[in-house]
Amino acid sequence: MDVAARVTSKGQVTVPKAVREALGVNDGDALIFRVEGNRAIITRTPDFLELAGQLQIPASKKNAAWDHVIKSTRVSRAAKNR
């Protein structure tokens, strides 16, 4: 889909309705602009609360101190790379 929009004198752009609908963008949502070469890619920022519960957590890492999880992960990765 190609949709055009104009930049105002203040550098603002209105995101066209078709683009908002395609991305599921609503009032108050944050967007990310990523520049790749001579074009920009616009994405909606993920809602991290929507991601909650979607990842499997190994039993050994549940209810563990974060420092312990990081240390054990680093030790495990180092052992695999030997």
N, C-alpha and C positions, 0 to 999 in steps of 0.2 A: 504494500500500500504506500503510495506517495501522496502526501498532503502538504500543501504550502502554507506558510504563515509569515507574517512580516514582523520585523524587529522594530520596536518603538525607539524614540530618541533616548530613552532611559535604558535601552538594552533589554527590554522586556519582550517576551513572546507569549502569546496566548496559545495554549496547547489545544489544537482543534478537537472538536467533539468526537470525531471518528477515532482519533488517536487515544483520547481519554477512555473511550469505551473499549477499544481493543486492548489497552493495558490494564483496564479495571481501576483507573485513577479516579479518586473522589476528592471532594473538598478537604484540604488539610493534609493530604498525602504528600510525602516527600519523594522527590525524583533524583536520580543520579544521572549526571551527564558525563559520558566517557568519550574522550576525543581519540579517534583512531585515524591517523593520517589527516586527510582533509574533510573528515565527516565526524559528526557527533552521534553517539548512540544514547538514547534516553531509556532508562528503565525505572520501574517503580522500586523503591527500597522494600526489602522484605520485612514483613511483620514478624518479628522473632517469636512473638507469643503464638502465632499460628503454627510455628515449627515445633513447639513444645510437644514432647511425647512421640515424635516421629523417628527419633534415633534410638537404637537399641544400646543400652549401657550394660557393659559386662558386669556381672555380679561382684567381681573383685573391685570394681571402681564405684559401686553404689555406696553412699554414705561414707565415703573416704574423704580425708582432707585434700584440698586441691593440690597442695604442695606434694603430697604423696602420689597423687595421680600423675602429675607431671614427671616426677622423678622415676616412677615405675615405667612410664611410657618411654622415656629417654633410654632407660636401661634396656628395655625390650627391643627398641629400634637399633641400639648399638650392637646388641647381640646378633640381630638378623644381618647386619652389614659386615660382620666379620668373615 
